[in-house]
Amino acid sequence: MKSVSPVDLDALVNFFESITPDTVAQLGHFYDSQARFVDPFNDVQGLAAVEHIFAHMFVALHAPRFVVTGRVLQGQQCFLTWDFHFRFKRFQTQTPQTIRGASHLVFSESGLVVLHRDYWDAAQELYEKLPLIGALMRWLRKRANS
């Protein structure tokens, strides 16, 4: 089984860390046409659907940016840890936010991503930071821990 070269992984990490609305269309350089993307809010298949998710990120958020903090590559699979920095557009607060998460990537024999699955705690990393619902989520977490 062919392994994806570190140079390809470096290019993919660089792409994620520098993605812009104008470069979303370049996902096809890294993703298979039938790639599947899964995160706490999405489960889609196909390059166009994956591109839509990344494009929507720029519509919904101010200054979204990934910083990859770690990587493990073994054979056809990769695990990336990352910090996602952004500000909400919908809410009055312009406080910078950070979500810490990880991505499991599976590569085809040709080195293209066929599966991208993001893991992060939507309750702690997102809902608790929202006005109104955040207070409820923090209260629920305290109740569950007591």
N, C-alpha and C positions, 0 to 999 in steps of 0.2 A: 504494500500500500504506500503510495507516494505521500510524502509529507509536504506541507506548505512551507515555503522557505521563509526565514525571518525577514528577508527583504520585503516580501509580499505583506507580511504582518505589519512591518514598519509603515508601509504605504497605507494600509488600511487604518492603522491607529492615527497616522497623520491626517488622513481624510476626515475621520470622526472629530479630531481636535480642531480642525479648521473648516468644518462644514458651514456653508452659508446658503441663503436661498438660491443663489446662482449656481452652486455646485451640487445641490441635491440630485440633479439630473445625471450626475456622474456616478451614482450608486451602481449603475450597470457595469462599471469597470471592476467592481468587487463582488456583486451579487448575481446569482443565477437568475434567469428569467422566471423561474418558478419558486424562488426563495420564499420561505415562511418566516414571518416576524410575529413574535408573541411577547407581550408585556402585560402589566396588570390591567390595562384597558383595551388592548387590541389582540386579535389573532387573525392575521391576514396572510394571504398567499399571492405571490406574483410580484414582480418588480414594480409595476405601476402602483400597487397598493402600498408597498413599503415606501416608495418615494412619496406618496401622499402623506403618510404618517410623519415623515421627516419634514416635509414642506409645511404641514399644519403646525408643527412645533414653532416655526417662525411667525405664523399668524397669531398664535395664542399667547406667545411669551415674548418679553423683551430680552434681547441679548442672550439667547440660549447658547451654552458652550459646554462641551465635554472636556474633561481632563482625565486621561487614562492614568491610573495610579499603579497598576500592576498587570502582568500578563503571564499566562502559562500556555504554552503550545505543546501539544502532544499528538503526533500523528495528524489526523484529519480534524482535530478539535482544538479549540482555543477558549480560554476563560480570561476575560478582561474585567478588572475592577476599575471603577470610574467615579468621579464627582461630576455632577451635572449642575452647572450654575445658571441662574436665570432670575428674572423678576416677573411677577404677574402683571398682565395687562389689564385684567378685569377689575382689579381691586385698587383702592386708593393708595395703599402702601407701595412704596417703591423699594422696600427692603430687599436686598439681594438674598436669594434662597439657594440652598444646596441640597441636592438629593444624592445620597451615596448608594451605589448599586453595582451590579455585575452583569456581564453579558456572556452567555454561552454561545459560541459560534461553531457550526459544523461546516466543513468545506467539502466541496466535490473533488473528484480526482483532478480536475483542471484548476483547483485552487479558488473557486468562487464560493461565496457563502450560500449554503442551501437552507440553513436554519440559523436564525438569530433570536435567542430568547433572553429577554432582560429580566433580572430579578432585583426587586427593591420593595421596601415596605411602604405601600401607598398610605397606610394609616399614619404612621409616624413621620414619614418623609414628606408627605403632601397634605393630607387632610388636617393634621394638627396645626398646620401653618395658615390655614384659611380662616378668614373672619367668620364668626358665628359658629360654624361647624367645628372649628378648631378647639374651642372651649369645651364643647361636648365630647369630642374625641379624647382630649386630655383627661377630662373627668372620668370617662369610661375606662381609660387605661389605668388611672389611679385606683378606681373601684376594683378592677380585675386583679390588681397587684396587692390589694389589702386583704 
